[in-house]
Amino acid sequence: MNTSIKQNIHHILKKHWNYDTFRPLQEEIILSVLSKKDTLALLPTGGGKSLCFQVSGLVLGGTTLVISPLVALMNDQVQNLKKRNISAVAISAAMSFKEIDIALNNAALGHVQFLYVSPERLQSKDFLEKLAHLPITLIAVDEAHCISQWGYDFRPSYLKISDLRTYFPDVKIIALTASATKPVIEDIQKQLHFKEQQVFRQSFARNNLRYVVQLEENKTARLLKLIANLGGSGIVYVRNRKKTEDLAKFLKQQKISAQAYHAGLKYEERQTIQQNWIENKTQIICATNAFGMGIDKPDVRFVVHLDLPESLEAYFQEAGRAGRDGKISYSTIFFTHADQERLIDNFQKSFPELDYIKQTYQAICNYYQVAIGAGQGLSVEFDIEKICASYNLLPVLVYNSIKFLEKENYIAFLDAGFEPSKVMFLAGKETLYDYQIKFSKYEPLIKTLLRSYGGLFENYVFISERDLAYRTKSNVATVTEQLQFLNKEQILSYQPQSSLPKLIFTQDRVNAKYFELNPENYHQLKTRHLERINSVIDYTNNNQLCRQTQLLIYFNEFNYSDCGHCDVCLSKRPKNYEGVKNKLAALLQTQTLSLEELKTQMSSFNDETWVKTFNVLVDDGVIEENAEKFTWKK
């Protein structure tokens, strides 16, 4: 790779991100892509995966096609790119046909540098044919583990990604994931038709993380002690929305700054909560697993799980949000034996019988009056309580049935709160000018929209009714009412954010007689899900093997040594560890000594005991070495 290309990628890094250097492996991954090689990048959470395809795409020019399964993550990345003056658009199942056409037309004209699409979108042949006319120069597959049936979040729609090879035979693929076992790594490359193996893998060892697992009946009392001892910013993960609210309320009562975060909150609420935490105005986020994707806060000092995660992959990603600045941080699980039993119980509910899943599908289709042979692309607001009441179904089983129907590509499910309201002007500039003169009541809102948001005539743009109310010296109710009126007048198209999740029919309704669910796929998913749950239970029960070592073995990384800092390693430290540490501190805080001199001074202790303690303190960076002499770090 010539010097000019290396200089170019560093110039782009500085220009758009204001970074002087790349993180480990980023440069090598980018150079691999620019050498026209299909590339698989395995970087732990916080390792900077998105930068790898973003810098590569800017060097290659044209449009980079990014496939991502998470609407929230797509929108976050699009907004972040726009802040850096890089053009980006996301196409998801939540969009109307009109919105999609506008986005694709802009891309065809070369106005879009990064086009984000959900994998379900690739199931449409019409969409693929439109895509074929775009200047695609790179294909990036985010969360690439979703393509593998061996992975913890398999999505059949990902298998369609390889169809892009037909339309773009010379375009290379970069696949990225934060967690993949050996079978998944091999499967990703096979499914994406890599011509040669090109895998960049950063070690999953996080030497600044302290993994702690504790059997604890009074978890909230233990959490309070942890917060008091560690201080700083933290995330506490719990299983459901109600628990986030209850825990945040409890912490506030203890004079701890905390807020709840879950997918049921409105977009603006989520953004405000997130920003307050990033700016350290809020100390603790009490969250479901909806929180964390795409958020890069370096100074998180602890991540606590008060409920057990459903897989070690999910745990590793969530735990890895601590200590991205390289400073010592803690990833802690507090659990009870009842939590383990609850995990197994939830597993049983996660896989309704196949007949129940079929019944759920028919009920949903009937409720929304979807005719047989019709419905593909239809998007509806999904009120689970009304459907369950109408057809005598159980919400938990309906929800889990939908998850399986989604994996079988019948429907797509988008939880509420992922997209803010959006607006696009339908009237031309002259018509709009005349309208403002004729109806002066709407002039302040129209002018404020034009001043506050760019590209309103070309595309749908996310807006904030609250912000518009502030700028027009009005209130949210008035702004909403005026937007709805202008929408009715066809001056603009206004799509308010819904508080309900969205359900999208990804194919036409199938006649009950021909409706099929793959029992083999169902049983494979069930078996693997149980294996992952058992791995979590084994991890919490195993108090003999270093926590980090257990995680590394799970991810097929065998070049390891005990971390020396987790709860298991600490339990193996010499019984008089503190006494030895205090003696070493007294000696080395005032002078520098060689090993031989230390041996003489420490003669009152067993050699093996003080040397073990000495090595731990060196590894921790507490004792420093300089020219074979040792001193206590100031």
N, C-alpha and C positions, 0 to 999 in steps of 0.2 A: 504494500500500500504506500503510495508516494506521499511525500511530506506535505504537499499542498492540500490533500484531502484531510490529513490530520489537523492542519492549521484551520481549515474550513470548519470542521466540526467543533473545534474549540472556539472559533469566532462566533458560531451560532449559539453555543452554550452561553457565552458571555453576553451576547447581544440580547437574547430573548429571556434568559433565566438569571443572568448576572452572576453565574458561578464561574470560578476560575479553574476548577478541576472536576473531573468526573468521579463518581463513586466507583468502588471496586467492580470490575468486569464490564461497566457500561461502555467504555471506549472499545474494548475488544468485541463486544456484541455488535456495536454500530459498524465497526470496520468489517465484520463478517458479512453483515447485510449489504454494505456498499461494495463488497467483493462479489456480489451476486450469488450468495449462498443462502439456501433456506436455513433458518436459524431457530433453535429452541433455547430460550433464556429462562433459567430457574433462579429467581432472586427472591429471598425472603421478603415478607411484608416490610415496606419502608426501604427496600433496596433500590428503588427508582426504576421500575419496569417501564412505565409510560414514556420516560425520557428517551429510552432506547429506540422506540419506533418514531417518536416525534422528531428527534434530531435527524435520524435517517431519512424520514419523509421530507424534511425541509431541504436536505442536500439533494435528494433525487428530483425534487420539483413535482409538478403535477398534483395528483390527489392520492393521498394515502387512505385506503379503505380499512377501517378499524371495526372488527366484530367484537361486540361486548354483550354479555347477557344481562347487565344491570342498568336499568334506565337512570337510576340516581347517579351512578358512576359516570355514565355517558354525559349526562347534563353537567356534572361537576367539571369534567375534563374539557368540555366545549367552552364553558364559561372561563376556565383558567387559561385556555389558549387564546380566547378573544381578548382577555386582559393583557396578553403579551403581543397584541396586534397580529395574531395568526388566525386566519379565517377557518372556522370549523362549524359543522352542522351535525346534529344527531337525528337519525330517523328511527322511530320506535313504533311498536304496535299501537301505541296510544294516539298516533297522528292520523289525521284524515287523509283521504286520497289527494285532496287539493294541496295540503301541506307538503306531502311527499313529492308531488310533481314539481312544485316550486323549488324545493331543495335540490332535486335532481337536475332541473333546468339550470340552476345556478352553477352546479358542479360541472355540467357539460360545457358551460361557457368559460370554465377555468377559474371560477371565483371561489372555489372551496379547496383548501389545502388538506383538511382532514374531514372525512365523511364517516361518521359513526353509525353503524347499523346493528340491530338486534339479529341474532341468528335465525329467528323465525321468519324474518323478512326474506331470507334466501330460499325459502320454500316456494316462492312465487316465481314461475318461469317468466312472467311479464316483467317483474322487477329485475331479474337477472339480465334480460335482454336490454332493458333501459340502462342498466349498470355497464353493459358492454360498450356503450358509446362514450363512457367517461374516460378521462386521461389518467387511469389508475397506474401508479408506478410502484406501489408497495401494498401488500396485504398484511395487516397485523391482527393476530388472533389473541385477544386478551382472555384471561381465565381459561387457558387452553386445556386444563385438566377436564373441563366439561365435555370434551370430545370422546373421552374414554369411558367405556362401560365399567372399567376397573376403578374409575375415579369416584370421589365422594359426592360429586354434584353432576352426574351424567345428564346430558341433555341431548336427546336424539336429533334435535334441529342442528346441532353442531356438525353432524355427519354430512350435512349438505355443503359445508364450506369447501370440500374438495371439488365440488362442481365448478367452482370459480376457476380451476385450472383449465377447463375447456374454453372459457371466455378470455382468460389472460394467461396463455401458456408460458410467456416469458417473464411474467411478474413473480418475484420471489416472496416467500412468506416468512414472517417472523412470528413465532408463537411464544407466549409468555405466561408464566404461572408462578405462584408463590409457594405452592406445595404439590409435590407429585412423588409417588413411590416409583420404584424401578419399572414395574409393568406399565404404569401410566406413561412414563417417559417414552418407552418404546412404542406404546400404542398411539401417542400423539403424532409421532413422526410417520408411523404407518398410515394413519387415517388422513393425514395431510399430504401424503405422497411425496415425502422428502426424498430427493434423489441420493443424498448422502447424509450420514449422521453428523450433525454440527450442533453439539450441546454445550452450552456454557452454564456451569452450575456453581453457584456460590455456596460455601459451606453453610449449613443450617445452624451451626454453633453460634450462639450469641454470648460472647464472653462477659459482657457487662450486665447480662440478665441473671437475676437470682430467682430460680424456680422454687416455689414453696407449695407443698400440699399438706393440708392439716385436717384431720378428723375433728370436727368442731360442732357441738350441739348449739351453742349460742353464737351464731355467726355474726349477728349485727354488733354484739358487744366486742367481738374479736376485730371486726372491721374498724370500729372506733379507735381501738388501740393502735391498729396499723396506721390509720390516717394521722393520729397524734405523733407516732414515732417517726414516720417517714416525711410527712408534710408534702408540699408540692402538688402538682396536678395529677389527677387520676381518673380512671374509668372503672366503673363497677358494672359487670354484666349480670343480668338476671334473665329469667326465661320469658316473661310476658309483660305486656304493657302496664297492667295494674301494679305489678311489683315495682316497676320503675317509678311510678307515681308515689307509691307507699314509701319506698326507700328514700326518695328525694325529700319527701315531707318529714320523715324521721330524722334525716341528717340536718335539715334546716332547724328542727327543734333542738338539736344538739349544737346549734350555732356554727354549723359547717355549711359553707356555700355550695349548694348542689342543685342540679336541675335534671328532670327526667327527659329522655329522648327515645322516641319510638316512631314507627312508620305511620301511626295514626294522626300525628301532628300535622298541621298545615305547613306548607312549604316555608312561608315566612317565619313561622315559629321555629321550625327546625334550623333555619339559617341563623336566626338571632341567637338561639341556644348554642349552636355550634361556634359562632363567632365569639360570643362571650367567654366560652371555655378556651378557645384558641388564644384569646387576648388575656387569659388568666383573671378575668373578672368573675368567673365561676371556677371553683376548685375541682368539683367532682361532677362527672356525667354519670347518671344512673341509666343504663341503656339496655335495650335488646340487641340482638346481633344485627339489627338494621343500621347500627352506628359504626363508623370507622372507615368504610371503603372510600378511598380517594382523599382521606384527611391526613395531612403530613404535619403533625405537631411534634417537634423534636424532644420537648422537655417533659414528657409524661413519665412520672416517677414510679407509678404503679398501675397495674391492671389486675383487678380482682374478679374472680368468678364465684358468685354466691350460689349459682346453679351450675350443674355439670354441663359442659358442651356435648354435642352429639357425636363429635369426631375429634381426633387429635389434629387433623388438618385444620378444622375450624379453630380449635384451641390455639394452635401454633400461630395462625394469622392474627387472632385477637390478642394473644399474649405479646406478640411481636410489635404491638403498637406502643409498648413502653421502651424508653431508653434509646430512641433513634439518634439522640445527640452523642451516644457513646458513653454516657455517664451511667454509673451503677443504678439499676432500677429493678423493680420486683414484679414478678408475675405469680400470683397466688390463687390457689383454689382452696376454699373452705367447703367441706362437704360432710354429709352424714350418710349412714348406711341407708336411710330412707330415701336420700337423693338417688342413690344407685338403683334402688328398687323402682323409683319413679321413672328413671330413664328407661328401664325395661318396659314398664307399664305404658309409657308414651310411645315406645316402639310398636307395641301391639295396636295402638290406636292410629299409628302412622300408616298402616297398611290395611285399609278396609277390604272386605272381600270383593272379588271382581264384580259380582252381581250388584253390590252396593255402589260401586263406581259407575257401572252402566246406568243404574237407577238415577244417580246424581246427574249424569250427563243428560238423560231424557228430561229430568225435572227442570234443569237450567234452560234447555232448548224450548220446552213448553212455556216456561214462565215468560221468556222474552219473545215468544211467538215466532220462533225461527222455523221456517218451512223446510221440509226434507229437500235436499239438493240445493239449498241456498244458505246464505249467512257468512260466507268467507269474507273476512275483513271487518265484519260488524263489531263495533265497540260499544259496550254497555256499562252503565254504573251497576256495580254488583252489591246488592243488599242481602247478605247471607241470612240475616234474621228473618226477613220476609219470605225468602225462598224456603227456609227450613219450616217456618210456620205453615206455609201453603201446602207443603208436600210431606209433612211429618218426618223430617230428617233431623239428624243431630249435627250441630255446627262443626264440631271437631272432626267428625267423619267426612262431612262435605268438604271442609277445607283440605283435608288430606287426600280426598278423592280428586279434587281439582289439581293438586300437585302431581298426581299420577297422570291425569288427563293431559296436563301440560307436557309431561315427559313423552307422552304418546302422540303429541302434536295435534290434539284436537282443539285445544284452547290455549291462550296465554293469559296469565294473571299478573296484574300490576297492582301492588299495594298502594293505598292512598298516600298523598302527600309528596310524591316524587317530582311532580311538575307544578310550577307556579302558573298563574293565569298567563294567557298570551293574546297578542293583538297583531293584526295586519290591516293596513289601509286598503280598501277595495276601490274607493273613489280616486281618480287622478288628482294631480295637484291643483289644476284649474277649478275642477268641480268642488274640491275641498275648500278652496278660497271663497268661492261663491256661497257655499253652504255656511261658512262662518259669518259672512256679512248678513245673510238672510236669517240665520238663527244664532244671534250673538250669545245666547245662553250657553252654547256648547263651545264657544271660542276659547275660553281659558283651558279647558281640558284638552282640546285638539292641539293647541299651541304647546302646552306642557308635554304632551306625548311626543311631538316632533322635536322639541328641544332636549328631551330626556333620553330618547332611544333612537339609535340609528338603524337604517335598513328596513323601516316599517312598510315601505312600498314594495320591497322585493321579497320579504319573508315574514313568517310569524316571529315575533320577538317577545320574550318573557317580560312581564311587567309586574309591578307591585301596586295594588290599589291603595295600600297604606301610604306609600311614598307619593303617589299622585295626589292623594287627599292633602298631604302636608304641603306639597308644592302649589296646589291651587287654593290653599287656605279654605279647604272644604272638609268633608268627612267621608269615610269609606262607603257608607250607605249611598250617599249622593253620587260619588264617582262610579260605583257599581251600577246604579240606576241609569246614569248617563251613557255608560258604555253599552249597556243592554239596549238602550234606545237607538244609539248609533249603529249597533249591530242589526237591529230590526230595519233601520233605514238603508242598510247596505252601504253605509259610509265606511264602515270597517267591519272586520270579523273579530269577534271577541269570544274567547273560550275560557270561561272561569275555571279555577281549580275546584275540583270536587273533593268532598271529605270522604267519599266512598271509593273503594278500590275499583279498578276497571277490569272487565273481562273481555277478551278479544277472541272471536272465533277464527282460528287460523286455517280452517277448511270448512267446506259446506257441511251442513248437518247430514249425518249418516242415518239411514233407515235402521231402526232397532234390530231388524232381522239380519242386517249386514254389519252391524257395529261389532268390532272385534278389539279385544285387548290381548296383547301378547303375554300368555301366561308364563312363558319361559323368562321373558324380560322382567315380569313382575316378581317372580321367585328369585331371580338373580339379584335384583335391586334389594329385595327383602333380606336375603342372605348376607349381602355385603354391608347393608345398613346395620345388621345385628353384629357383624364382625367389628365394625367401627365403634359401636357402642361398647362392646366387650373390651376393646383396646383402651377406651377411656377408663373403664372400671379397673382394668388391670393396672393402668398407670397410677390411679389414685391409691390402689392397694399395695403396690410394690414399694416398700420402704427399705429395700436392700440395695437397689441399683440406682446410681446417680440419675437425677431427673433428666438432665440434658442428654445423657447417654441413652436413656430410654427413648427420647424423642428422635435422636439421630439414628438409632437402630430402626425405628419405625419408618424413617424416610430413606432407608438403605444407605446410610452413611456410616462406614465402619472404621474410619480413621479418626478415632476419638480418644480422649482421656477424661477421667472424672473432672467435673467442673470445680469441685472443692468448695462450692458456696451454697448449693441447694440444701434443702432440709435433710436429705439423706446424707450428703457429704458432711454436713455440720455435725450430724449425730455420730459420725465416725471419728471426729477430732479427739485428740487426747483429753482425758478427763480434767487435767490441770492446764488446759489451753490458755485460759485467762491469766493464770499465774505466770506462765512462761512468757506470754505476750507482754505483760506488765514489766517483767525483768528486762526483756529485750528493749522495750521502749525506754526504760530508765538508762540503759547502757548507751543506746544509739542516738538519743535525742541531743546529747552533748558532745559526742565524739564519733569518729569513723573507725571501724575495726575490721580486720581481716577475719576470715573463717577460723583460722588457728587461734587468733586472739579471743574470738567469741567462744570457741570451744573451752578455753581456759576459764573464762568468766562464767560460763554456764555449767560448770562441772558439778554443781549441786543437783542438776536435773539429769535424768536418764537421756543418753545421747539420742536415741530414736525419738523420744518425746519432743525435745526442744528443736531438733532438726526438722521434724514434721511441721511444727508450728512456724518455724522460721521460713520454710518453703511456702506455706500458705500466705504469710505476710508479704513475701516477695511477689508471689502471683497476684496478690491484691493491690500491689503498687504501694503498700504501706512502707516497706523497706526498699531503699534504692541502692543500686550498685554503681560504683564508679572506680575504675582501675583496681578491681578486685578488693575494694574496700566497701563497707556497707554503712549506711546511715539511715536514720528515721526521717521519712519525708515530712517536710515542714508544711 
